[in-house]
Amino acid sequence: MQPHYTPQQYSAFEENTQLLKKLGVGKINVGPFTKTAEFDNSCRVVSGVVEKPDSTGFEGYIQTALIAELKRADMFDDKTPKITLTGDVESLSLSTWRNIELSSWDIRVRLNSSNGQSVAITQHYDFNAGHSFLPDCQQIADHYMYAVQKTLGKLIDAPEFESLVTP
């Protein structure tokens, strides 16, 4: 049986908080995120697999992360929202074969607003996964959080994002 490696719990990113606060909006809820693509979670096949973070999966992790970012910026409201955002994880891939040390996460997310607007971005996130032929698979799993932080930052910083959160 292959070992399983689980990403660390999400932690809001200060740069994302600052980007959100600049928008000056609030009362945003976050609905479900879905995945529309298969995901190969192998960590160099012989080393193990990156396990989904919890029962909601990799897409639920992104949903929870967006909620954490909005809460930290005092913009989240699930009781009387003006806008609800949902998402589709259109692609998710993990590459641990780029070279001996370098690995990457690639995430494509489409964010949809209850006001009819949507925006999609793709984030490529490279990182060092170890100094041997077999990478540190727990490190690879943990870097999912950083890849999601960067993905959300890219979404929030996109010129179209403001139109998603404006009623």
C-alpha positions as CSV (number, residue, x, y, z in Angstrom):
1,M,0.0,0.0,0.0
2,Q,1.3,3.4,-0.9
3,P,1.6,6.1,1.7
4,H,-0.8,9.0,1.7
5,Y,0.1,12.6,2.2
6,T,-2.5,15.3,3.1
7,P,-2.1,19.0,2.5
8,Q,-1.9,21.3,5.5
9,Q,-4.9,23.2,6.7
10,Y,-5.4,26.5,4.7
11,S,-4.2,29.7,6.2
12,A,-5.3,33.1,4.8
13,F,-2.6,35.0,3.0
14,E,-2.0,38.7,4.0
15,E,-1.5,39.9,0.4
16,N,-4.9,38.5,-0.5
17,T,-6.4,40.2,2.5
18,Q,-5.0,43.5,1.4
19,L,-6.2,43.0,-2.2
20,L,-9.7,42.2,-1.0
21,K,-9.9,45.2,1.4
22,K,-9.0,47.6,-1.4
23,L,-12.2,46.6,-3.1
24,G,-14.3,48.1,-0.3
25,V,-17.2,45.7,-0.8
26,G,-18.7,43.1,1.5
27,K,-21.6,40.7,2.2
28,I,-20.2,37.9,0.0
29,N,-21.1,34.3,0.5
30,V,-19.4,31.3,-1.1
31,G,-21.3,28.4,-2.5
32,P,-20.1,25.0,-3.7
33,F,-17.1,24.4,-5.8
34,T,-17.1,21.6,-8.3
35,K,-14.4,19.8,-10.3
36,T,-14.8,19.2,-13.9
37,A,-11.5,17.3,-14.6
38,E,-9.8,14.2,-13.3
39,F,-6.7,14.6,-11.1
40,D,-3.7,12.3,-11.0
41,N,-2.5,12.6,-7.4
42,S,0.6,10.4,-7.7
43,C,3.7,11.6,-6.0
44,R,6.3,10.0,-8.2
45,V,4.3,6.8,-8.3
46,V,6.6,4.8,-6.1
47,S,6.5,7.4,-3.3
48,G,2.8,7.6,-2.6
49,V,-0.3,9.8,-3.3
50,V,-1.4,13.2,-2.3
51,E,-4.7,12.6,-0.5
52,K,-7.6,14.9,-0.8
53,P,-7.5,17.4,2.1
54,D,-10.9,16.4,3.6
55,S,-14.2,14.9,2.6
56,T,-14.9,17.9,0.3
57,G,-11.8,17.1,-1.9
58,F,-9.4,19.4,-3.6
59,E,-12.2,21.7,-4.9
60,G,-13.7,22.0,-1.5
61,Y,-10.3,23.0,-0.2
62,I,-10.3,26.0,-2.6
63,Q,-13.9,26.8,-1.6
64,T,-12.9,26.8,2.1
65,A,-9.8,28.8,1.3
66,L,-11.9,31.5,-0.4
67,I,-14.2,31.7,2.6
68,A,-11.1,32.1,4.9
69,E,-9.8,34.9,2.7
70,L,-13.1,36.7,2.7
71,K,-13.5,36.3,6.5
72,R,-10.1,37.7,7.2
73,A,-10.9,40.7,5.1
74,D,-14.3,41.1,6.9
75,M,-16.2,40.6,3.7
76,F,-17.9,37.2,4.3
77,D,-21.6,37.0,5.0
78,D,-23.5,33.7,4.7
79,K,-26.7,35.1,6.3
80,T,-27.6,38.1,4.2
81,P,-25.3,38.1,1.3
82,K,-25.5,40.6,-1.6
83,I,-23.4,38.2,-3.8
84,T,-22.7,34.5,-3.8
85,L,-19.6,33.1,-5.5
86,T,-19.3,29.5,-6.7
87,G,-16.5,27.9,-8.5
88,D,-15.4,25.2,-11.0
89,V,-12.0,23.6,-10.7
90,E,-11.6,23.1,-14.5
91,S,-8.1,21.5,-14.2
92,L,-5.8,20.4,-11.4
93,S,-2.5,18.8,-12.0
94,L,0.6,17.9,-10.0
95,S,3.9,17.4,-11.6
96,T,6.6,15.7,-9.6
97,W,8.6,14.7,-12.7
98,R,9.9,18.0,-14.0
99,N,13.4,17.3,-12.8
100,I,15.0,15.8,-9.7
101,E,14.1,18.7,-7.4
102,L,11.4,20.9,-9.1
103,S,7.8,20.1,-8.8
104,S,4.7,22.1,-9.6
105,W,1.0,22.5,-9.1
106,D,-1.3,23.8,-11.9
107,I,-4.7,25.0,-11.1
108,R,-7.4,26.4,-13.4
109,V,-10.4,27.8,-11.6
110,R,-13.6,29.6,-12.9
111,L,-15.3,31.8,-10.3
112,N,-19.0,32.5,-11.0
113,S,-21.0,35.2,-9.4
114,S,-24.7,35.3,-8.6
115,N,-24.8,38.5,-10.7
116,G,-24.0,36.5,-13.8
117,Q,-20.3,37.4,-14.2
118,S,-17.5,34.9,-14.2
119,V,-13.7,34.9,-14.5
120,A,-11.3,32.0,-15.1
121,I,-7.6,32.0,-14.3
122,T,-4.8,29.5,-14.5
123,Q,-2.0,29.4,-11.9
124,H,1.3,27.6,-12.4
125,Y,3.2,27.2,-9.1
126,D,6.8,25.8,-9.1
127,F,8.5,24.7,-5.9
128,N,11.5,22.7,-4.7
129,A,10.3,19.3,-3.5
130,G,13.5,17.8,-2.2
131,H,17.1,17.0,-3.1
132,S,17.0,13.4,-4.0
133,F,15.4,11.2,-6.7
134,L,12.4,10.6,-4.5
135,P,10.8,14.0,-3.5
136,D,9.4,14.8,-0.1
137,C,5.8,13.9,-0.8
138,Q,4.5,15.6,2.4
139,Q,6.2,18.8,1.2
140,I,4.5,18.4,-2.2
141,A,1.1,18.0,-0.4
142,D,1.8,21.0,1.8
143,H,2.6,23.2,-1.2
144,Y,-1.0,22.7,-2.3
145,M,-1.9,25.4,0.2
146,Y,0.7,27.8,-1.3
147,A,-0.6,27.1,-4.8
148,V,-4.1,27.8,-3.7
149,Q,-3.0,31.1,-2.0
150,K,-1.4,32.2,-5.2
151,T,-4.4,31.0,-7.3
152,L,-6.8,33.1,-5.1
153,G,-4.4,36.0,-5.2
154,K,-4.4,35.9,-9.0
155,L,-8.2,35.7,-9.0
156,I,-8.7,38.6,-6.6
157,D,-6.1,40.7,-8.5
158,A,-7.8,40.1,-11.9
159,P,-9.4,43.2,-13.3
160,E,-12.7,41.2,-13.7
161,F,-12.9,40.2,-10.0
162,E,-14.5,43.5,-8.9
163,S,-17.4,42.9,-11.3
164,L,-17.9,39.5,-9.6
165,V,-18.4,41.0,-6.1
166,T,-20.4,44.0,-7.2
167,P,-24.2,43.5,-6.9
